[in-house]
Amino acid sequence: MKKIVLFGILMCIVTSFAIASEVSFFYTSQSHQRYWHYTDNGIRLDWYKNNYGVDLNLTPLLQQKSMTVNEAWIKFGKEKLGVKLGMMWYPFGNIEHLPSKSISILQSPQNKYSTIMNSAIMVNFCGKLGNIGWQAYWADAGFINWKQPWDKPSYIGARFTYEQENLKLGASVRGRNLLTDIHLFNDDTYDDEGKIIEAGVDICWKNDLMKLDFQAFRYDPKINHVKDIDYAFFTIASYEKGFILPVFNHTRPYVGFFSKDNSKTGDFGYNIIVGLNMKPMESVFIKLEYNHDSFKGWGDTITLQSGYVF
């Protein structure tokens, strides 16, 4: 435990000198575990300004592996019209990947057959016209296997948003093999995966008292030779006014429901989360979240996330 505390202090000192915008820690425990453990993206450093962004996952360093670059991009142009180049999260859905900006820890349905919540190298044209925002991008999906020469088909996608004072509407779509049907490995070993089209819609309503976020999407897992089209949705409601607790100060409770499918049986499942988003100081955030998983044997989790915004 002392090593963890010392490591956390060291990261705060280092990032403050490096002018990082945020450092966060993600710590979780499942019902069958005796101890708490870091998980994927458990230790993150983030730098974000108007024209660049960097998101580093340092968790693999604890296992003496290379760190992961979640995002590393630069933007040219203005708000009305610009282009972003580099590694970026797919602009799919109203997902806030920066921990300090998200009310909850779990943010989207988890499904290993889809990559819509991943990041990739892309060219992203973006702009805003009045209340309407738009993005149009090309994303390099990378190699099937870095030890093999086969290349994954690239994605082409777009996202549109419309914002008013208390309401934000969004629509996302992406696809590949849209012009031609190609074989996954450019040979006859595997069936032609055909056209891949994934789409989603999202609605966010907020006032001084509460915030409600609902999202639904359709993802196509044929890349893993699963033939069925899957649909998923989730909703998160939070009490934005919050209340004051000793030590933790401004505290906002929230609840969420996330649908998902069992990757082995295809059965419908869900996650229910209940949590507290606390702000003991202006630059410090703490989240405590209970996550109930409907699938037997997967285990419920209690997760603690904390961070510092520079």
Secondary structure, DSSP 8 states (H G I E B T S, - for coil): -HHHHHHHHHHHHHHHHTT-SEEEEEEEEETT-SS-EEEEEEEEEEEE-SSEEEEEE-GGGGGT---EEEEEEEEEE-SSEEEEEEEEE---SS---SGGG-S-S--S---TT--TTSEEEEEEEEEEETTEEEEEEEEE--BS-TTS--B---EEEEEEEEE-SSEEEEEEEEEESSSS--BTTSSSSS-B---EEEEEEEEEEE-SS-EEEEEEEEE--GGGT--S-EEEEEEEEE-SS-EEETTTEEEEEEEEEEEEE-TTT--EEEEEEEEEEEEEETTEEEEEEEEEESSTTT--EEEEEEEEE-
